[in-house]
Amino acid sequence: MFFVISKILKIFIFPLTWITALLILSYWIKNKKWRRGLFISALVILLVFTDKPLLQWAQYMTTRKYSHQTLPSKYYDIAVVMGGFSDGLDTASMQFNYIDNRGSRLWETIRLYESGVVERILFSGDASFNADNDGNSTADAFRQYLRDFGLHEDDILLEQHARNTRENATNSIAILDSLGYTPDQCLLVTSATHLKRSLACFESEGWTMDGYATSIYPKPHLKAYLFLPSWKALTDWNELLNEWAGSIVYKIVGY
């Protein structure tokens, strides 16, 4: 139930939803003063959220804790990779349909593996390998994709049922615990905007471990052309606002 409600409520945190709602209201409301106010409000929101420098500043401020991150000097027995980095794996072309910049979760983990920082990898809850209600999945193709990059079969573990960050944590801990791992042997890998909430979900289950951030946003350098309205900036706000809202909701419900 929480999963379904969260997906529905997510629609209402996006700027495009606010703009559309205000424009519809401005069309239907008879009072001219209110109509003008609603229309101007929609225009202001549009201008604010299509401002790329503002977005870049917000992204940097959210992830600046990790701005000087380097490869860990410590060795870890296993990396736990948070899913949600793709919409699925096409088994014919063996290519991913990545979501935004989240593909870095996969690629950075492969780099950690190839660099000898981690020995094994547990991937948790992604459309590229998750099992559907009938138990079908593209897990075999996903494993083959990783083997093509030099990963050994025994080093690839899959958690195929998580649908959100909370389930990523609880399901992964169950697997890790069954295999005899302890928190200090594990490294959590996910996007920089998502890392704080992810670590908190594991900690709430008594599993405190180190984290490694991907998709780190650099400190913005202002250039005149960046102040031109950007449609992409409007859509890129979705990820950031979703994470901010998710952190608040998870804290309220105790996740």
Disulfide bonds with the S-S distance in Angstrom:
none
